[in-house]
Amino acid sequence: MRLPRTLTLTASLLFCICALAQEPAPAPALAPTASLAAAPRVTPHRLRIGLVLSGGGARGAAHIGVLEILERLHIPIDAIAGTSMGAVVGGLYASGMSGPQIAAAMDSVDWQVAFRDHPALSALDYRRKQEEEQYLVNLPLGLQGRRLVVPRGLIQSQQLTETLRSLTQPVARITDFDRLPTRFHAVATNLLTGDAAVLSSGDLPTAMRASMAVPGVFEPVEYHGQILADGGLVDNLPIDVARAMGVDVLIVVDTGAPLQPRKSLLSLPGITNQMLAILLHRNVSQALRQLGPHDILISPQLGNYSSYNFTDMLKIVGAGQRAALAVEKQLAPLEISDAQYAQYLAARRTVRQGPPVVHFVGVDPDSTAYSRQIHDMFDRFAGKPFDPQALARQVQLLYGRGYLETLDYRLQQDPAGQYGLDFTALRNSWGPNYLRLGMQMQDDFEGYTTFNADGRLDVTELNSLGAEWDSILQVGTDPQIATEFYQPFSNVTQYFAEPRADIEQHELPEVEDGRLVGEYLVRSVDYGLDFGREIGNWGEIRLGAQNSTGSERVNLGPSAPGENFDVDEYFLRFGFDQLDSPAFPRAGQALTAQASIQDSRNGEPGSDQVTLDWRGVHSWARNTMVLWLSGGSTVGGSQTNTLNYFPLGGFLQLSGVRADTLSGPQYAIGRLIYLHKVGNGGEGILDVPAYIGASIESGNVWQQRSQIGFGSLRTDFSLFVAADTYVGPVYLATGHDESGSTAFYLYLGRSF
């Protein structure tokens, strides 16, 4: 399944129309030149060679293949000018990486993580992971006053920035791009003026990211007073920029923007995409008129490879190799001897330096609101060699709290020549108050339907330690109003306290001999106080006490006297979550285990409960296998008290049994779930993954623990199709029980 890219393309189209109305002109460099050892200069007896790399999204991977062939032919590059993806590939090569190294780095990047508008689930702290699993509507909303606010771009570029910063670490001290192992200029668009901004100095990862910040998709980059976006809007093939770098001959690589056939022009997104491609063709055509008789044009044959499909990058690299080999005769005069090329490579390597010692940690003036958190978490790096991997892990811990749009650092040199880390932390542009939405629905096509829609308002950053006040409203089958106040005690060691209260109503099935004969309506008012500690960003241990008061009444079925309850509960809970997705994980595991003691104030005997839920996920190619085990046991108390019962039945809860028609104080169930991804959904930036799958489930409920045994287990299986939509996972499923019963489901919400 694919969603239209109307928003992205319309934004880009508007900028293209404005930009192409005028001839692109280079803007001044955006940062002062640093005093560093100059990059190697060529001997005067050969031509100076400039490389021009166009934009093109994923199609820009062809540049890597061209670089690999140029290296194989021993053709040195003296200067590179790149736009968008061409700036990324060109910047990495300019930093001293080889073509094969760039290809390996690109292949190792999880592009679904790099192109994401918020941290990957594995990077979030445990509290945010639980929130992600409960509120699956993929629509980030902020509340500022009475106004709903959305992000300025679909993707905030945090993951991409971290990737680029790690890859360019050996040249992190160089702020003059003319002093890199290979001279380099990137082209971006100044959104304030509509002019081209030629980035020849400053911070290399920021320059590369700015050059590929497609409006409407990526967050624009604010840099030295300018708001920068994708350079392809004004100069997608920067021949003029490379020529101005003083080279004698140009090698120009144009990855193009393919025109779509007639059958693709039957919808608004298709027409918009075609208009954008036409405008880019005009942009590139104007640039190609600047080629001289000795310049060499390489045009890889990329067919219909999408600019958004980064999973085909290695195939696109191969297309670049073939295109370069096709003009090998034209390239031959530029080849140098083995000895000369060895000197060229050695000179490139000498510019790359080992990590300096970090002497100080600073905070950008625009980020002083987060000064305490930054110093608490990063002062430990002062006095140690610069370690980008360790820094990246610590950055993820703070960024994973979910309220920062950008958390980045740059290696800076002070007047005394010492290096330090200068941090920039910018609040989410749609924060600091966030609205999360979620929906759950189950329909068995036989008249039994449950539906809940819920919203959560998070008021964050209430103090320098990151306190939050969260309020929940749920309407539908199980209405609820809840509030909680989360107060950490430290930025480093995440001890916390959390007072909470809620009012809720839910239905409990009344079951006799496996048949649903009635329904109880339970209303309760709960309040409590928890203390706990987060363990890294993967787990939590929590100790809590709460009081629940309310009533249990017959809502459907034979009338019976109602009961009131007043129960104190004390619990200890441990959980960890290392899954890589809240809806359809492909790797990792998660566990929640809880022990509780209940004491009734109404004179009824108290009870103890133990529950456990564990999920493990493993994937290969397009296939995923999930093993899911759950169980619970009630000890003591009244064995007829339905408040202590565990329900089973429904999709993946013994799928052949009608929802909630099995209920008892003891339960256990295991499931083995298989999913196979179909089509190409999810491989592009805006696509929706789709799956077919099956499950086998074995479990039951029991009145007494002595009844538990393998001989009393029920075995069910299900077949389903599913899609990870923007309102949450949707399943269409059929389930079959060993008794011969069959059930059908339309299910919306997290299923495992």
N, C-alpha and C positions, 0 to 999 in steps of 0.2 A: 504494500500500500504506500502511496506517495501523496504528500500534501503539496499544494501549490506554493511556489516561491514568490507569490505576488508582492508581499511586503518587501522582501529583499530586493527584487529586481526593480520594483517601482522606485525605491529610494535611489538605487544605483543609476537608473535611467535618468532621473531628474538631474543628478549631478553631471552625468555625461552630456546631457543636452546643453547645460550651462557652460561646461568646460570646453566643449568642442566648438563653441561659437567664437572662440578666440584662439590664437596661436599660442601654444604653451611656451612659457619663458622661465628659465631657471631662476630660482630665488636664492638669496644668499645662504651660506652655510649657517647652521643653527647653533653651533657651539664653538668656543675658542679652541685654537690649536694647542695641543700639549707639546711640551718639549721632551721628545723621546728620540731614540736612535732611528734614523731614517730607514725605510724599507729598502731592500736591494734594488739597485738601478742597473739597467742592462748596459752591456758594452756597446760602443757606438757603431760596430760593424753590422748590426742587424736591425731590422725594422721593429719599432715598438708596436705591440699588438694590443688592441682594446677588444673587450668582449661585451656585447650588449645582450642582455637577457630580458625577455618580455614578461609581462604578467600572463596569467592564465589559470590560476588556481591549481588544482591537481595536475592539469596538463603541463604545468611548469616543471614537473619531474623530468620531462624530456631534457631539460638543461643539464641534469646530472649525467645522462648518457652522453651528451655532447662533450662534457668535461672529461669523462673517462676516455673517450677516443682522442681528444687533444693531448691528454697525458700519454696515451699509448704511442702517439705519433711524435712525441717530444716537441710539442708546440708550447712555448712559454706564453703566459698571459701577464701583461704589464699593468692593465687597468680594467676594471669591471664597472659597468653601469647597469643597474637592475631596477625593475619595477615589480611590485607585488611579490608573487612567488619567485620571480627572477631575482628580486632583492634578497630573499631568504637564501636561495641557493648560492647566489653570488656572494653574499655576506659570509656564508659558511666557508666557501672556497677562499675568500679574501682573508679569513682568519687563520688560514694555514691547513685546513682540512683538504684531503684529496677527494677525487670523485667517488671512488669506492667507499671511503669513510662516510661521505655524505649520504650515499645510497644506503649503507648499513644503518646510519642514524635515522634516516627517514623511515626505513622499514621497521625499526624498533619502536617508533613512536605510536602510541595508541591515539589515533586521530579523533576517535569518538570522545576521548578524554580531553585532548588538546583543544578541540573545537566544542567547548561546552560553556554554558553561561553561568555555571556555578561549580563548586568543587566536585570531583568525583566522590561517590559514596564512600570509597575507601579513605578519602582524605578528610571527611567530615568528622567532627567529634561525635561521641556516642549519643549525646542528646539530640543532635541534628539528624543523625541516622534514624533514630526512632521517629522523629517528626516526618522525615522523608517517606518512611514506610506507611505512615498513617494518612498522609495528605499527598495523594499521588497525582492530582491535577497539575500538569506541567505549565503553569501560568504564574510567573513571579509577579506579585503585586505589592505595592507599597501604599501606605496611607499617610499622607502629609496634610494635616488639618482635616478638611472634608473632601480632599481630592485624592482619587486613586492615581497612582503613578506606576509606570512600567519602565523597565530598563531602557537605556538609550540604544542598546544594540542587543541582538540575540545572544551574542558571545562576548564576554568581558575580557578574554585573552590572557587571563592569569596563567593557565596551564601552558599556553603557547610561550609566554614570556619566560617561564621557568625553564622550559625545554631549550629555548634559544640561549638563555644565560648560561646554562650548564655546558652547552656545546662550544660556546665561545670563551670559556673561562681562561684559556692560555693567553688571550689578548685583552683581558678585562682592563688592564692598566692603560691601554691605548685609546685616546680620545680624538686623535686626528686620523681619519680614515685613510689619508694619504701615506701614513706610516705603518699600516697593516702589512702583513707579508705580501699581499697584493693590493694595490691602490683600489679603493672602492667608493662609489657614490650611489646612494639610493634615492629614488624619486617618490615623493608623496604629494598629496594634494592639500593645499591650505584651504580649509573650508570657509575661512573668513573672507578670503579674497578670490578664490577660484583659480589661483595661480599654482604652478608647479613649485614645490619646495625641494630643492636638491640638498640632501643630507650628506654632508662631507665631514662632519665632526660631531662629537658628542658621545652618546652611549650606543654601542653597536646593536644590541638586542632591541632597544627601543626604536632605532631607525628602521630595522627590518620589520618590526611589528607595525609601525606606522605606515610603511609602504604598502602593506597588504590589508589594512583595516577597511574592508568593504563597507560603505555606509549601509546601515540597516541590518547588517550581519554582525560586524565587529564593533566594539566600542571605539570611538575615535580616540586618538592619542593627543593629550595636551602636553605640549613640549615647547619650552622657551616662549611662552605667550601665544603660541599658535595652536590651532586645533587641526590635526592632521588626519587624513584618510587615504584610502587606496590611490596610489599614483597612477593607476590605469585610467582614471577619470580624465587626466589631462595629457599623459605622455606614456602610453603603454609600451612603447618601443623606444627607449631613450637614446637614440643615435646621437642627437645633438649634445647630450650630456657627456657621452663617451668621447666624442670628437673634441670637446673642450678640455679634456684631460691630457691633451698633447700627444696622442698616439698617431702612428703613421698609417695603420691599416686596421679595419674593423672586421671582426667575426660577429655576425648578427644572428641571433636565434629567435625566431618568431614562432611561438606555439599556437597562435591564432585563436579565433573564436568561431566555431563552425556555424554556418547557416543551416537551419532546420528544414526538412522537407515539408511539402504541402500538408501532409497528414498531421504534422505537429502544430499547425497554425489554426486549429479549430477551437482554441480556448484563449482566454485573456492571458494566463501565464505564458502560453506558447508564443503568442504574438508579442508580449512584452520582452520575452527572452530574445526573439528574433530582432526586435528593434534595437536592443542593447548590442547584439552581435554586429548589426549593420553599422552602428555608431563606432564601435571599436575598430571595424574594418576601415572606416574613414580615418580614424585616428592613426592607425598603423600605415595606411597608404600614404598619408602626408609625411610620415617619418621616413618611409622607404625611398622617397624622392631625394633624400639627402645622401644616399649611398654613392660612393665614388667607384670608379672603374676597377680598383684593386680590392675593394671590400668584398667579403664573402657572406652570402645569405644562406642560412640553414633553416629549412622549414620542415620540421618533422611531420610525417603523415599520421595524424592522431585520430582520424575518423570521427566517431561520435563519443569518444571518451569525454565524460562529463568533467567540468571544472570542479565539481563538488565531490566526486567519487575518489577518495584518497586510498581506497583499498586496492586500486589498480595501478598504484604508483610504479611498482617494479616493471609492469608491462610497458608503462609509458616511458620508463628509463630506456628500455630496449628500443623503442621507437626513436628516441633521441640518438642512440648509438648508430642505428641504421641510417638516419638522416646525415650524420656527420661522415660516415664512411662513403656515402653517395657523392660527397664533394671532396673526397680524399685528394684527387689530382689538383684541385684548386688550393688545398691546404698544404700540399707538399713543399712549395717554396718557403713556407714559414717554419719548417722543421729545422732543429739545430742538432748538433752532434750529441752522442751519449755523454761525453765529458762535460759539454756546456750545460746540458740539461741537469746533470748531477749537481753542478755548481748552482744552478737556478733553484733546485729543490733545497739544497743545503742553506742557501741564503734565506729562503722562506722559513725554514725551521728555526734559524737563529733569532728571528723576531719574536717567536713564541717564548714566553718566559714562565718559570715556575711560580707558584703562588706566593704572594708577599705576606708578611706578618700583618695582621689586623691590629692597629694600635688604638682605635677609638670606634665608638658606635654613635652615630648622629641621627637626628630625625629632621626631615624636611619641615620648613616652617608651616606648610599647609597641613601637616599631620600631627601637630602637637597634642591633639585630643587623644591620641593613642601613644603618647610618649611613655607613660608608665608601663603599659603593656609591652612595648617594644624593648625598653631597657630591661624589664624583668626577664624577658625571654631570650634576648640576644647579647646582653653584656658579657655572657660567658664566653663569647668568641673573641673578645679583646685579649691581646697578648698571644694569640695562637695563629698558625699559618691559615691563610684563607682556604676554606674547605667548602666548596659549593654544594657538595652532596649533603653534608651535615646541615648546612644552612637551609637547603631545600626542605629537609625533613622538619626543621623547626618552623619554617615559613608555613608549611602545611598545617601544623598544629594550631597556629593563630588564625590563618586564613580559613581553616576548616570550621571555625566557630560561626561562619556564615554571614557576618554582617559587613565584611569588607569587599568592596568591588575590586580594589587593587591593593596588593601587599608586595612591594618590590624593593630591591636594594641596588645600589650602584657602588662600585669600588671608587673611592675618591682619594685624592692626594692633597694634603694640607700644605701650607707654605713651607713647613719644615721638611717636606719630602716624605712624610709618613703617610701610610695608607690606612683608610678606615672604611666602614660601611655606612652609607647614607640611606636611610629607609624612607620610603614613601608609603603611607597607609591612607587610603581614601575610602570613606564610607560608601556603601551602596547608594547610587544616585536615587534609588526608589525607597531608601530607608529613612529613619531607623525603625519605623513601625511597619510590620509586614503582615499581610493577609494570606493565609494558606487555605486552600480549598480541597475537599475530598468528597468522594461519593462511593457508596457501596450498594450493590443491588444483587438479589438472587431471585430468579423467577423459575419455577419448575413446570410451567405451562399447564398446571393442574389447579390453579387458583391460589397457590401459596406463594406470596411475594413479600419480600422484605426490601425496604429501601431506606437509606439514610444519606442525608447530605449534611456536611459539616464544614464549618469554617473556624479558623484559629487566628486570633490577632496576637502577634508578638510585639510587645513594646520593649525594645532592647536598649542596651548601652545606658542604663539608668545610673551607673556610676563607673568609676575607672576599673573596677574588677569585672564588669560585664554582667551586672544584674539584669534580670528580665522579669516582666510581668506578662503572663500569657493567659488569655481568656478563650474559652471554647464554647461554641454554640452548635448543637446538632439537632436537626429536625428530621422527622420520619418515623419509622417503626420504633426506634429507641431514642426518644428525645433526651437531651442532656444540656445542662449549663454548668460550666466548670471554670475555675480560676486557680492559678498557682503563681507563686513568687519564687524565682530561682536566684539564690544569692551565693556566688562563689566566695571563698575566703582568700584565694590567692590566684595570681595569673600563671604561676608555674606549677604548683601542685593543686589539682582541682578538687579540693574538698568543698562541699557545698551544703546548704540547708534549703529546704523547700517546703514551706507551709502551703496547704492546698485545701480546696473545698469544692464540692459538686452536688448538684441536684439532678437525679436521673430517673428515668422510667424505662423498664424493659419487660419483655414478655418471656415467660418460661413455659415450655411445653408440659402438659400432663399426659403421661404415657402409661398405657396398660397393655401388657403382652405385645409390645412392639407397635401398638396402635396409638395414634394421637387422639385422645378422647376429650381433651380440654386445654385450657390455657390459663395460666396465672399472670396477673398483672402486678409487677413489683415496683413500688415507688420508694425511693430512699434519699436521704440527705447524709452526705459523708463529709467529714473534715479530718485532717490529719497533719502530721509533721514528719518529714523525712530528713535524714542526714546521710551523706554518702561521699564517695570519692570516685572520680573518673580515673580510669587507668589508661594512660596514653590517650589515643583517640579511638580505641577499639573496645573498651569495656567499662563497666561500672559495677560497684558494689554499693548497696543501699539498705539502710535500716530504717524502718518506719513504724509509726503507730497511728491508728485512725479509729474513729467511731462511726458506725453506720446505724441510723435509725430510720424506720419506715414501716411499710405495711405490705402484706401479700394477700391479694384478693383474687377470687375466681373471675376471669374475664370472659371465658367461653367454656361451655360444657355444664355438667351438673353443678348446681349451686352447693356451696359449702361455706362454713364459717371462715371468715378471714382471720389472719394472724398479724400481730404487730411484732416487731423485733427491735432490739437495741443491743448492738454487738460491738465490743471492743476487739480490735485486731492488732497484732504485733507481727511484723514480718521481716525476713531477711531475704534479699534478692541479689542474685549475681547474674550479670549478662555480658556477653561480648558479641560483636557483630563485625565480621570481616568480609561480608558479601560485597560484590562489586556493583550491584544494582538493586534497588528496592522492589522492582517488579519482576524482571526476568534475569536473575543473576546467572553468570557463567562461571564463576569461581568463588571460592571462599566457604566460610561456614559461620553459623550464628547459634547462640545458645542463650536460653533464659531458664534459670532454675530458682525456685522460691519455696521457702518453708514459712508457714504462718501458724499462729496460735490465736484462736478465737475464744472470747469469753463473753457469754450472754449475760446481760443485766436483768433479764426477765425470769431468772431462775432455771432456765433450761440448761442442760449440760453443754459444756463447751466442746469445741472440736479443733483438731489440728489438720492441716493440709500440706501436702507436698506436690508440687507440679514441676514438670520439666518439658522443654521443647527444644529440639535440636534439628538443624538443617545443614546438610553438607552438599556442595555443588561441584561438579567436575564437567569440563567441556572439552571437545575435540572437534576441529573443523566447524561444521554447522550444527553439531549435536551437543546436547546438554543432558546430563543425568543428575537428578536430585534425589537424595535420600533424606526423608523427613520422619522423625520419631517424636511422638508426644505421649505424655501420660500424666495421670494425677491420682492421688489417693487421699481420702478423707478418713481420719481416725477419730473415733469418739463422737460425741454429740448424737443427735437424733438422726437415724438413718432414713427417716422419711422427710427430713427438712430439705425441700427442693432448692433452697439457697446454696446448699453445698453440693449440688449435682453438676455433673459435666455432661453437656449435650453432644451427641454425635448424629451424623446423617447430613447429607448435602454434598455439594461438589468437593471432592478430595477429602471428605470426612466420612467415608463409606458412600461412594457416589451413587450406588444403586438404591440407597435407602433415602426416603423422603427426609428433607431437612429437619433436624432436631427431633426426630421421632424415637431416638434412643437416648436414654438419660439415666444416670446413676452416680453414686458417690465414688466409684472407682472406674477409671477408663485407661485404655492404652490403644494406640494405633500407630502403625508404620506405613509409609508410602514410598514407593519407588516410582518416580515420575521421569518420563523421557520427553524431550522437546527437540524438534528439528526445525531450524530456521529455513523459511522458504523465500524465494525471490531475492531481490537485492535491497529490500527495505532495511533502513537503519544504517546502510553503508555510506550514504550521503549525509549532509549536515541536517537536512530537514525531513528525512524519510522516516517512515514508521515501520518497525520490524513486525513480521508476521510469523506464526509458528503453527505446526501441527504437532500433536502429542498424544501420549497415552499414559495411564497410571495403573498400578496394581496396589491395592490397599488392603490391609488386614488389621482388624481391631475389634473392640467391643466395649460395652459398659457392663459393670457388675455391681450387685448390691453389697456383696461381702468380698473381702480380699481373698478369702479361702476359695472363692469360685473362679479366681483368675487362673487361666491355663491355656495352653495352645489348642486344646480340644474345643474350647468354647469361642475361638476366634471366628469372625465372619470375614469372608474374602470378597472384595469387589474390584471392579476395574472400570476405567473410563477411557473414552476417546474424545478429543477436542481439537478445535482450531482456536487460535488466539491472536491478538494483536496488542502491541504496546502503544496505545493511543495517548493523545495529549490530555485525556480526562481519566486515564488510568488503564490498567489491563482489562481487556474484554475477552470473554470466553463464550463459545457456543459448544456445549458438551452433552454427551450422553453417558449415563452410568448404568452398570449392571451388577446386581447382587447375586450371590450364590443361591439364594432362595428362588431366583427366577424373576424378581421384580426389576423394572427398568425405570429410570428417571431421565428427564431432559432438563437442561439448565441454560439460561442466559445469565451470565455472571459478570459483574463489574466490580473490580477491586482487587487488592492483593490477595492471591490465593495460597502462596507458600513463602 
